[in-house]
Amino acid sequence: APKPTSSTDLPDINELIFHFIHSVVEIWAGRRNASQVQAMCHHLIFADLQRKAGQQKLIGRVRKIKVTEPLDGISETTVTIRYGDRLRVVAIRFEGLDGRWLCTALTLI
């Protein structure tokens, strides 16, 4: 079973999320291969990401990132992304497991 890890024993979540969301936006636009973030995703999230690869016509521009840690070793983030004249929100959840951050939820709203 996966072993929970405290956020004090994990890399900086802010930097990880910044790079992760930019990669995801490029994957959704079909400009990046989903396998580049596979190590950071739960297998169900990765499968969903592969299924949605290339569905967006534009590469979204990240506007705002808000990171909260409701519990030690859990990070929940909302990201505002602009697609042309439309704003969308991405909800992300990372959990500290086995000494690394793992994305366990990723939803484009």
N, C-alpha and C positions, 0 to 999 in steps of 0.2 A: 504494500500500500504506500502511496506517496506520503512523505514526511513533511508536515508544515514547517516553514522557515520564517523566523522573525525578520522584519524589514531592516533591522540593524545589521543583519548578516547578508543582505542582498545589495546589488548595485543600485545606484541612484535611479529611482523610478521615473523622474521627470525627463531625464535624458533618454531613457529607454522608450518612453511613450512618444516623445518627439520623433525619433527615428522610426518607430513602429508605425505610427499613423501616416507618415509620409510614404512609407513603403506600401501600406494597405491602399491608400488612395491611388497610387500608381498601379497596383495590382487590379483594382476595380476598373481602371481605365485600359487595362491590357498592355501596359508599358513595362511591367515587371513580372517576373515569374514568382508564383506563390511560394515556391520551395525556399525562397530566401528568408521567409519568416516562419517556416515550419517548426524550427526548434523552439520558438517562443509561443506556440499555440497548442492547445489541447487538440486531439485528433478530430473531434467533431467541428471545432472552429475552423481548423485547416481545411477540412472537406467542404465546408460552406464557403470559405474564401476561394477555393479552387472553382467551385460551381459559379460564383459570381464574378470571376475574373473576366474582364473585358466588357462588362455590361454597361458601364458608364461611358458616355461619348467624350466627355471632357475630363481632364485631370483637375480635381478639386483643389482649391487653395485653402490651406488651413488658416483659420482666422483666430480662434481662441481655444486654449486648452485649460481645463479646470480639473485639477487632481485633488482627490480627497482620500484619506485612509481611515475608513470607519472602524477598522480593527487592525491590530498589529499583523503585518504580513498580507494584508488585503488592500488593494488600491482600486478605486473606482474613478473613472475619468469620463468627462463629457468634452467633446471636441466639436466646435462649430466649423463647418466647411462651406465654402462658396463654390457653387457650380453655376457659372455664368451669372444670371440675375437671381438665382435661387439659393437660399441658405438651407443646409441640412445639418443634422446633429448625429454624431456617432457616440454611442455609449460603449465603454470598454471596461472590463474587469480583469485585473491581474491578481493572481494569488501566488504567494511565495511557497513553492513546493520543491523539495529536494535540492535546496541551495540555489534556486533560480526563480525568476519571475515567469509565470505561465499565464497566457491569455486564456481565460475560461468563459468570456462572453464578449461578443463583438456584434453590435447592431447598428445599422444605418437607419435612422428615423427620418 
